[in-house]
């Protein structure tokens, strides 16, 4: 997903860009951890997207299981098997990507500025 372009953006779009940037950092860090443990992430995964989703979920669960069983008194492992993105977004089809990407970005912008707001996002 791309951030909104430009410098003088309205508050809602600045918040979206900020939250998107934070999410990207989390994903990049998580991918770094997974790729350091699982060789399959160091090359192109040539499977259907649904199978790739299962690979990611399985390796996240295995990672959490291994951390939980090898370290004493660690925090409870979080299962990602039932993690669902924002309701109503669904999968994005490649054929309508430009129009659909704009729609999804607007949905996230609305969400981040309404029920998905966090108290610290206005400080940035």
C-alpha positions in Angstrom: 0.0 0.0 0.0 1.3 3.4 -0.9 1.2 6.5 1.3 -0.6 9.7 0.1 1.8 11.8 -1.9 2.7 15.4 -1.1 3.8 17.6 1.8 0.8 19.8 2.7 -1.7 17.0 3.4 -4.9 17.3 5.5 -4.7 15.9 9.0 -6.5 12.7 8.1 -4.1 11.8 5.3 -1.0 12.7 7.5 -2.3 10.4 10.2 -2.9 7.6 7.6 0.7 8.0 6.3 2.1 7.9 9.8 0.1 4.8 10.8 1.1 3.1 7.5 4.8 3.9 8.1 4.6 2.4 11.7 2.8 -0.7 10.3 5.5 -1.2 7.6 8.2 -1.1 10.3 6.4 -3.8 12.3 6.0 -6.0 9.2 9.6 -5.5 8.1 10.9 -6.4 11.6 8.6 -9.4 11.7 9.8 -10.5 8.3 13.4 -10.1 9.3 12.8 -12.4 12.3 11.0 -15.0 10.2 13.6 -14.9 7.4 16.4 -15.4 9.9 14.7 -18.6 11.1 13.0 -20.0 8.0 14.9 -20.3 4.7 11.7 -20.3 2.7 11.5 -16.5 3.2 14.9 -15.9 1.6 13.7 -16.6 -1.9 10.5 -16.2 -3.9 7.6 -18.3 -2.6 6.0 -19.6 -5.8 2.6 -20.7 -4.5 -0.9 -19.4 -4.6 -1.6 -16.5 -2.2 -3.9 -18.6 -0.1 -1.1 -21.2 0.5 1.4 -18.4 1.2 -1.0 -17.1 3.9 -0.9 -20.5 5.5 2.9 -20.6 5.3 3.1 -17.3 7.1 0.6 -18.2 9.8 2.2 -21.6 10.4 5.7 -20.2 10.7 4.4 -17.4 13.1 2.8 -20.0 15.3 5.9 -22.3 15.2 8.1 -19.3 16.0 5.8 -18.4 19.0 5.7 -22.0 20.1 9.5 -22.3 20.0 10.0 -19.1 21.9 7.4 -20.2 24.5 9.0 -23.6 25.1 12.6 -22.5 25.0 12.4 -19.4 27.3 11.0 -19.6 30.8 8.4 -17.0 31.9 7.9 -15.4 28.5 4.7 -13.7 27.7 1.9 -15.8 26.2 2.4 -16.5 22.5 -0.1 -14.9 20.2 -1.8 -17.2 17.7 -2.1 -15.5 14.3 -4.3 -18.3 12.9 -7.5 -16.3 13.4 -6.1 -12.8 12.8 -8.4 -11.1 10.3 -7.8 -7.6 8.8 -10.4 -4.9 9.0 -13.8 -6.4 8.3 -15.1 -5.8 4.8 -11.8 -5.3 3.0 -11.4 -8.9 1.7 -8.8 -9.8 -0.9 -7.7 -7.3 -3.5 -7.8 -8.5 -7.1 -4.9 -7.6 -9.3 -7.1 -6.7 -12.2 -8.7 -3.7 -10.4 -5.7 -2.9 -8.3 -5.6 0.9 -8.8 -9.2 1.6 -8.1 -9.4 -1.0 -5.3 -6.1 0.3 -3.8 -7.6 3.8 -3.6 -10.8 2.5 -2.0 -8.8 0.4 0.6 -6.6 3.4 1.4 -9.7 5.5 2.0 -11.2 2.8 4.2 -8.1 2.7 6.3 -7.9 6.6 6.4 -11.5 6.7 7.8 -10.8 3.9 10.2 -7.6 5.5 11.6 -9.5 8.8 12.1 -12.6 7.3 13.7 -13.0 4.0 15.7 -9.3 3.0 15.1 -7.8 6.2 16.5 -5.1 6.0 19.1 -4.3 8.7 21.6 -0.7 9.3 20.4 -1.4 9.7 16.7 -2.1 13.5 16.9 1.3 14.1 18.6 3.2 13.4 15.5 
